[in-house]
């Protein structure tokens, strides 16, 4: 049979047409096995529908390579091309990326070529005809995949901006503590399935793209202008179900990056997680690494009212106020270690990397300044709170 594309003997064409249903079935089965994102999507009734679509695409290909090509709108491949475009739009609506879609195409092309080329070889098709057949088949798959990518992009262009705006509105409602019934409506409008918990995370704007692929696709981005203490722009993310063991995985995924991780909260109460993250950013706890706020609860509590803490420190450290700054700093450092180590001189020395005799000398100076007040529980409590947080 002669065509504008390739010549195939009638018996080869007939054998290929007969094999199309089984080729389509094996193609879908292999995609399910090798592309995990489609394991559930292609199961049951949907799997049979996809098989028919694959079969339709292969039928279009055989028609194209064995019959003269007409206008593309009336050509036999028209339904297949339309189906590829529609597939891309549907995948965008289902939240799957083009990477996943193209992986399915590559897998499907490999299986289909293996089966159809085996038929051609078994019927003695000449090598040059087989090579041309391969060229046309993979060019056809490229056309289908390109149309699917175009459909995916068009769907995102149409619906993506609206979804993004709806999700930003939902994030703002969460931050403002909207009633649960309003949040439920906003979540439905944003096509967002609610998780059990949300965790606020602050990252530099420049890092957001690098971690996006690591996060749950339901992650919300809080609109607004947020900065660190140096004025660098920050992005606040609300990450679903990142509590318990998942928190360890989240921290590991952010290792080596600047980030501040808040506590996980029931999703409707995530505002408290956001406020803690912003407070930790303001305190500049560890500006160049990942900060798990759960590890800094003491600092966050003691520094909740910085003005009150400053007044308390001034009052508690009044006996040292007339000393030179260098001397005062060493005595304050020693006093803090003495309080935290319950007066154990060797432990204090080890913490300060000094000789125990140096600790003994400094403690003597402190006792000269404070007198019996270092034995007074109220004074000890006041000093412990005043010096307990970092940044003194």
Secondary structure, DSSP 8 states (H G I E B T S, - for coil): ---SS----HHHHHHHHHHHHHHHHHHHHHHHHH-GGGTTTTSHHHHHHHHHHHHHHHHHHHHHHHS----TTTSTTHHHHHHHHHHHHHHHHTT--HHHHHHHHHHHHHHHHHHHHHHHHHTT--HHHHHHHHHHHHHHHHHHHHHHHHHHHHHIIIIIHHHHHHHHHHHHHHHTT--HHHHHHHHHHTT----SEEEEEEEEHHHHHHHHTTS-TT-EEEEEEEE-TT--EEEEEEEET--THHHHHHHHHTTTS-EEEEEEEEGGGTHHHHHHHHHHHHHTTTTTSEEEGGGGHHHHHHTSSHHHHHHHHHHHTGGGTTS-HHHHHHHHHHHHHHHHTTT-HHHHHHHHTS-HHHHHHHHHHHHHHHGGGGG-HHHHHHHHHHHHSS--
